[in-house]
Amino acid sequence: MRPFRRRSRLQRVLSTVKDTLAETIGKVSLPSRPSEKTVKASLIAAGGLTGLTAGSAGISSLRRRGEGTSDDS
C-alpha cells in the first residue's frame, strides 16, 4: 500500500493547466515546482504591492485627518 502523496495547491493548478494545454496544443512542458528565482520574484512583488497598499491607506488617513472629517456622520 502506497502512502498518499499530497500536492500543494500550486502543484494542482499547474497540473490542471498542463493537462488543459496538452489537450489543446499538444505536449507542453511545465515545471512541477517553481524555481527559487520565481518564488523570490513573487515574494518581492507581493511585498511591493503590500507596501503600496499600506502607503496609500496611510496617505488617505492623513488626508482625512487634515480635512477634519469624521466617520460619525
Helices and strands as residue ranges (DSSP letters): H 9-24, H 36-67
